[in-house]
């Protein structure tokens, strides 16, 4: 039997039995649908997974700022600690002669000399001082008994002025025995030629084993000076 006649016979039999043949679907359309469905999800996933990672790195940026602040705090604390240094201590009481109630000084003057504590015509600072008036060829001094530490270095300073030039008298500062009669160490000497307006003398004194000494300012006149005034002020010994 020929093929067309055979197919027609089979079709007639199936139609008589009530069975319909299903039409064939073209295969190329299946691969097109699959390709479209796969491409669409991949494009939507890419932006959703990358976007959240960007703000994470921004939270780490402030860290160097807190670290750099530490050196500023450190340098400030060092600066404040070095400025708190102890000030020198002056062991001479009433060194400026301002206290007329507790003078703490003694006058040792022979005949031909007089002395006064308090308001005097010439002062280096404040309103008070001490003056020794010399009228004869003698020596006299002011003295204060002080306590020093053994083997300690002190800085000495004193000021003196005269009422006139060319007095012919010298001034000597010295550390002495407790009553001032003996000289342990001469601190400074101001010759007559340098006396006039207030002049400062400075020196360094290092104590030995002794602790009970005196600080003194002496006026020595080899020749009668007439009437001359010697003004002392601000006598200090600091450590």
TAURJO-V855597 format. One record per pair of residues at least 24 apart in sequence whose ideal C-beta (glycine too) atoms are under 8 Angstrom apart, sorted by sequence separation. I is the first residue (numbers start at 0). GAP is how many residues later the second one is. D is the distance in whole Angstrom. If there is no record, write none. Layout:
BEGIN
{{I/GAP/D} {I/GAP/D}}
END
This chain:
BEGIN
{{111/24/3} {167/24/5} {170/24/7} {104/25/7} {106/25/8} {110/25/7} {111/25/7} {112/25/6} {114/25/7} {166/25/5} {111/26/5} {165/26/7} {168/26/8} {183/26/7} {110/27/7} {112/27/4} {114/27/7} {165/27/8} {97/28/5} {99/28/7} {109/28/5} {166/28/6} {172/28/6} {95/29/6} {96/29/8} {97/29/7} {109/29/7} {183/29/6} {95/30/5} {97/30/5} {109/30/6} {157/30/7} {159/30/6} {164/30/7} {172/30/7} {174/30/6} {96/31/5} {108/31/4} {155/31/5} {164/31/5} {95/32/7} {96/32/5} {107/32/6} {108/32/8} {155/32/7} {204/32/7} {95/33/8} {96/33/5} {106/33/7} {107/33/5} {133/33/8} {142/33/7} {144/33/5} {161/33/4} {182/33/8} {197/33/8} {107/34/7} {144/34/8} {160/34/8} {161/34/6} {177/34/5} {179/34/5} {106/35/6} {107/35/6} {123/35/4} {133/35/6} {144/35/8} {159/35/7} {160/35/7} {177/35/7} {178/35/7} {194/35/8} {197/35/7} {105/36/7} {142/36/7} {160/36/6} {176/36/7} {177/36/6} {179/36/5} {104/37/5} {105/37/5} {123/37/7} {142/37/3} {160/37/4} {175/37/7} {176/37/7} {104/38/7} {105/38/7} {159/38/7} {160/38/7} {174/38/5} {175/38/5} {104/39/5} {121/39/5} {140/39/6} {158/39/5} {159/39/6} {174/39/7} {175/39/8} {103/40/6} {158/40/7} {174/40/6} {175/40/5} {121/41/7} {158/41/5} {159/41/7} {174/41/8} {120/42/7} {157/42/7} {158/42/8} {172/42/8} {173/42/5} {156/43/6} {157/43/5} {172/43/7} {156/44/7} {172/44/5} {173/44/7} {155/45/8} {156/45/5} {171/45/8} {172/45/8} {155/46/6} {170/46/7} {171/46/5} {154/47/7} {155/47/4} {170/47/7} {154/48/8} {155/48/7} {170/48/6} {171/48/7} {154/49/6} {155/49/6} {169/49/8} {170/49/8} {153/50/7} {154/50/8} {168/50/6} {169/50/5} {92/51/7} {152/51/6} {153/51/5} {168/51/6} {91/52/6} {152/52/7} {153/52/7} {168/52/4} {92/53/8} {152/53/5} {153/53/7} {167/53/6} {168/53/8} {91/54/6} {151/54/7} {152/54/8} {166/54/7} {167/54/7} {90/55/5} {150/55/7} {151/55/5} {167/55/5} {90/56/7} {150/56/6} {168/56/5} {90/57/7} {149/57/6} {150/57/7} {159/57/7} {167/57/5} {148/58/7} {149/58/7} {150/58/8} {166/58/5} {147/59/5} {149/59/6} {155/59/8} {157/59/6} {168/59/6} {170/59/7} {149/60/7} {149/61/6} {166/61/4} {168/61/7} {147/62/7} {148/62/7} {172/62/8} {90/63/8} {147/63/6} {166/63/8} {146/64/6} {163/64/6} {146/65/6} {147/65/6} {162/65/6} {146/66/8} {161/66/6} {162/66/4} {87/67/7} {144/67/7} {145/67/6} {161/67/7} {162/67/8} {144/68/8} {145/68/6} {161/68/6} {162/68/8} {144/69/5} {145/69/6} {160/69/8} {161/69/7} {143/70/6} {159/70/6} {160/70/5} {142/71/5} {143/71/6} {159/71/7} {107/72/6} {142/72/7} {143/72/8} {159/72/5} {142/73/5} {158/73/7} {159/73/8} {105/74/8} {123/74/5} {141/74/7} {157/74/7} {158/74/5} {140/75/5} {141/75/5} {158/75/5} {121/76/7} {140/76/6} {157/76/7} {158/76/8} {140/77/4} {156/77/7} {157/77/4} {139/78/7} {140/78/7} {156/78/7} {157/78/7} {138/79/6} {139/79/6} {156/79/5} {138/80/7} {155/80/7} {138/81/4} {154/81/8} {155/81/5} {156/81/8} {138/82/7} {154/82/7} {137/83/6} {153/83/5} {154/83/5} {136/84/5} {153/84/6} {154/84/8} {133/85/6} {135/85/7} {136/85/6} {153/85/5} {136/86/5} {152/86/7} {131/87/5} {133/87/5} {136/87/5} {151/87/6} {135/88/5} {136/88/8} {134/89/7} {147/89/8} {134/90/7} {141/90/7} {148/90/7} {133/91/5} {134/91/7} {145/91/7} {134/92/5} {133/93/8} {132/94/7} {133/94/5} {132/95/7} {133/95/8} {132/96/5} {133/96/7} {131/97/7} {132/97/8} {130/98/5} {131/98/5} {130/99/7} {130/100/5} {131/100/8} {129/101/7} {130/101/8} {128/102/6} {129/102/5} {128/103/6} {129/103/8} {128/104/4} {112/106/7} {121/107/8} {125/107/8} {120/108/8} {122/108/7} {124/108/6} {121/109/4} {123/109/4} {124/109/6} {120/110/8} {122/110/5} {123/110/5} {119/111/6} {91/123/6} {96/135/8} {96/136/7} {95/137/6} {95/138/5} {94/139/6} {94/140/5} {94/141/5} {91/143/6} {91/144/6} {91/145/5} {89/146/5} {90/146/5} {89/147/7} {90/147/7} {89/148/5} {90/148/7} {88/149/6} {87/150/4} {88/150/6} {87/151/7}}
END
